[in-house]
Amino acid sequence: MSWRFPPRGWLKFNVCGVVFEAKAGGEGVLRDEDGVARALFSGPSEAKDAKLAELNSTGVALELYEGMGWATCCPLLIEVGSNVVFKWLS
């Protein structure tokens, strides 16, 4: 599996959540149609498992997308690694 560019005129946020030795965190990168990173985040999470940490990261990604004004001009794709999180969001 490899990373794919978003369609022309779209943005794409890749997010993930991890838990290691009872510590959780999440991160994400927002890229434009050319693959250029437009925003990054990384930080701790209060989540108790990786799926919830990834769900929290999805929320952070949406807040950044809206807060930076992208929501008014560009549609967004969010790519998550967990099928469970994908189903929760569907």
WOBELHU-V99182 format. One record per pair of residues at least 12 apart in sequence whose ideal C-beta (glycine too) atoms are under 7 Angstrom apart, sorted by sequence separation. I is the first residue (numbers start at 1). J is the second residue. D is the distance in Angstrom with one decimal. If there is no record, write none. Layout:
BEGIN
<<I;J;D> <I;J;D>>
END
This chain:
BEGIN
<<15;28;4.0> <28;41;5.3> <14;28;6.3> <27;41;6.3> <13;28;5.5> <14;29;5.4> <27;42;4.0> <13;30;4.9> <26;43;6.8> <61;78;6.1> <25;43;6.3> <11;30;5.9> <12;31;5.3> <25;44;5.1> <26;45;5.1> <41;60;5.7> <11;31;7.0> <24;44;6.9> <25;45;5.5> <58;78;6.0> <11;32;5.9> <24;45;4.2> <58;80;6.4> <10;33;6.2> <24;47;4.5> <41;64;6.4> <9;33;6.4> <8;33;5.2> <39;64;5.4> <54;80;5.7> <6;33;5.7> <26;53;4.9> <54;81;6.7> <58;85;7.0> <5;33;6.3> <17;45;6.5> <25;53;6.5> <26;54;6.5> <54;82;5.3> <24;53;4.4> <28;57;5.4> <39;68;6.4> <5;35;5.6> <17;47;6.5> <19;49;5.9> <26;56;5.5> <27;57;6.5> <55;85;5.4> <19;50;4.8> <26;57;3.3> <51;82;5.4> <54;85;4.9> <58;89;6.8> <18;50;5.6> <28;60;6.6> <17;50;5.1> <28;61;4.7> <51;84;5.2> <55;88;6.5> <19;53;6.1> <26;60;6.7> <30;64;6.8> <51;85;5.6> <18;53;6.3> <30;65;6.8> <17;53;2.8> <17;54;3.2> <16;54;5.8> <15;54;6.3> <17;56;6.5> <17;57;5.1> <16;57;6.4> <15;57;4.1> <15;58;5.3> <15;61;5.2> <13;61;4.2> <13;65;6.7> <11;70;5.9> <11;74;4.9> <13;76;6.4> <15;78;6.5> <10;74;6.2> <9;74;6.4> <10;75;5.1> <11;76;5.2> <12;77;4.5> <13;78;4.9> <14;79;4.8> <15;80;5.8> <16;81;5.3> <10;76;7.0> <10;77;6.0> <12;79;6.4> <6;77;5.2>>
END
